[in-house]
Amino acid sequence: MFAVVRTGGKQYRVAAGDKIAVEKLAGEAGDTITLGDVLLAGEGEKLEDAGKVTVSAEIIAQAKSEKVIVFKKRRRHNYRRKNGHRQQMTLLRITAVGDSKAEKKAAPKKEAAPKPEAKTDDAPKAEKKADAKKAAPKKGAVEEKTPAKKAAPKKAAAKKTEDKK
């Protein structure tokens, strides 16, 4: 499910699991907030009532955005001013998009037992990889069993003789 939310005078299209950077919001890292101004919501091509949808987000960090250089100049008046600015922003991770009732129902369904069969299949593969690593020589290692071969001297090129007639 996705939603379009407005915060800090800008609009963002979000879905569960997305990370976005927005204008500074009150709170510290780890706090959970609710983005209340939902403009549009839906799933796929189907749209839902935006008034019933809530968007929950977790604050990852409070940070500053990229530096913007402000340079002012007036020609022929010896007037130059250089200034820098870094806007305060908040990094958010969207945890849930949808009705508050739907979020509570979806939570118990996340439990899943791992399959023990998958672990036994991986064991022989791991052993084969370990055996292959032991058998393969390392790069840059010189084997002592084989004597070093010297390069054969190059033969001089035969000179071409031209017959002048």
N, C-alpha and C positions, 0 to 999 in steps of 0.2 A: 504494500500500500504506500502511496506517496501523498505528499501535501505541499502546498505552497504557503509559506508563512512570511509575515512581514515583521522585521525587527530592525531598529536603527535606521529607518527610512529606506530600507532595501528589501527586496523580495528574494526568497531562496526556495528552490524545489528540493525537498528532503524526503528521505525514506529511512527506514530503520537501519542503523549501522553506518550511516553517512557521517563524515566529519566536515564541519564548516567553520569558517572564521567570520565572526560578526562583530559589529560595533560593541564596545565595552558594556558588559552587563554586570550587575552587582552579584557578588558571590566569590567563593574561593574554589580552588581545584578540588574535585570530588563531590561538590554539591550538585543536587538534582534540581532542575528548573523546569517550568512548563511554559512553552511558547504559546501564548493565548490568541494571537491575532492570525487565525488560519483563514486564508482567502479561498483556497480550493483544495479539495481532497478527492481521491479516487483510487481505483485499482484497475490497472490496465487501461481500457478505454471507458470504463464505467465510472461516472462521477457520483459522489455522495454529498450529503448535506454537510457543509463545512462547519456549521455551528455546533454540531455534535462531536466533531473530531478534536482530540487533544494531541499535542505533540510534546513528548517528554524528552529532555536532553540532559546530559551530564557535562559539567564543565571540566575540560581537560586541563586548560591552563589559561592564565591571564598573560598576554604578551603584547608586543609592539609590532606593527606592520613594517613594511619596507620604508626606508628613508626617502622623503620627497624633498628635493632641493628647490627653494624659492629664490629666484634671481631677478632683481629689478634693476633696470638701467634706463637712463634718459640720455639720449644722444647729445653730444656737444655741451653737456652741463657738468661733466665730471661727477656723475651720480651713479653709484653702484652699491647695491645691497645684496648680500648673500645670506640666506637663512635656511635651516633644515627643519624638518618636521617628521615625527614618527607618531602615527595614530595609534591610540590604545585599542586593542581588540581582545576578544574572548574566543578561544577555541572550544567548540562544542562537538560532542558525539551524540547523535540522535539515538535514543534508546528505544522509543516506541512511537508509532504513529497509528492512531485509531481511537475508537471508543474506549473509555476507561473500563467498561464491562468486558470488552473483547480482550483487553490485555490480561485481566485476571483469569479468564478461561484458557488463554494460550499458554500460560506459565506451566501448569502441570504436564502438558503434552511434550515438553522438551526432554523428559527423561527417556534415555535409551540405553539398553545394556549392550556392551561390546561383545562381539562374537569371539569365542575362544578358538574357533577353527582357524581364523585368520592368523593367529599367533603361531600355530604349529606349521603352517605353510611357509612362513617367513624364515623359520629356523634353518631348513636345509639350504635355502638361498644364501643366508648369511654365512653358513659354513663354507659354501662354494666360493663366495667372494673372498673370505679370509684365506682359503687355500690358494686362490689365484694370486693374491697379493704376496704371499710368501714365495711362490714359485717365480714370479716376475722379478727380473733384476731392476734395481733402482737406477734412475737416471744419473749419469755422471760417475757411476761406480765402475771401476776397472776390474775385470775378471782376471785372477792370477793364473788360472789354468791354461789359458791360451796365450802364447807368446806374442809380443807386439810385432806387427809386420812393418818392415821398412818400405817406403815407396821406391819403386824401381826408377832408376835414372831415365830421363827422357832421351830418346834417340834424336840425333841431329837430323834436321830435315834435309832431304836430298836436294842438291842444287840442280836447277834446271839449266841445261845447256842449249843454247840456241845455235842452230847451224846457219851460218851466213853464206849465201850463195851469190 
